[in-house]
Amino acid sequence: MRFQGTKDYVATDDLKIAVNAAVTLERPLLVKGEPGTGKTELARQISTALGLRMIEWNVKSTTRAQQGLYEYDAVSRLRDSQLGDERVHDVRNYIKKGKLWEAFEADERVVLLIDEIDKADIEFPNDLLQELDKMEFYVYETGETIRAKHRPIMIITSNNEKELPDAFLRRCFFHYIRFPDAETMKQIVEVHHPGIKQTLLTTALTQFYEIRDTAGLKKKPSTSEVLDWLKLLLAEDLSPEDLARDGADALPRLHGALLKNEQDVHLFERLAFMARGKR
């Protein structure tokens, strides 16, 4: 069971090595990288490539680790007891299974994605240590222990918004997805926009990387944003000449796909103003 990438996802050699190492070690794969570099999509492509079902747990700032195991709805049970509902005699009727429970009880091996773990409270990763180690947890309301029938392939993503605890990191295999270089980006674009004219692609990517390298940029445009930009360029049937910029017009064409805040727009406007002043 080895991951070699898919026709819809360009996986670099080091990424494939990381995925297969995590599978071999039966450790969660912790994937970090800039937003838009394909961390979440990686889990979906592993699922597709290996023919395994995927279970997705999207973490939010309010998410608690317990929700991944199960939640006990005591309020509903109390209400039903007051109404004389027969369901109240079986506590299982008031237990909502979480994503880890779903993955543990699956009859086949699954891919479990814990997406953007760094959004949650700092204690969130620590609260999952035992479950990651032993692949089991205890349900206090029913007195049963839920053990994984098959150890899931676990992909955990982080945008590096906060540091993760050392105890949690020790239990993971780590990989940082570097931002694609120009040649890798061309391969990625070809997957999403097959047959794009090379002259347009070269001109657009040259401009894209110049924008990313602009000093003082608050948010660098990501892979997903350059794909959106290229889609717009193709829809507008723009030529390489249409993308040409000079000092008087430093903003790229259709810049709203690349620049996502007013500070960065103002930065390029200032650059244009400074260029005009030097004339």
Summary of the structure (lengths in Angstrom):
residues: 279
radius of gyration: 24.0
end to end distance: 62.2
largest distance: 85.0
contacts: 783
relative contact order: 0.13
helix: 48%
strand: 16%
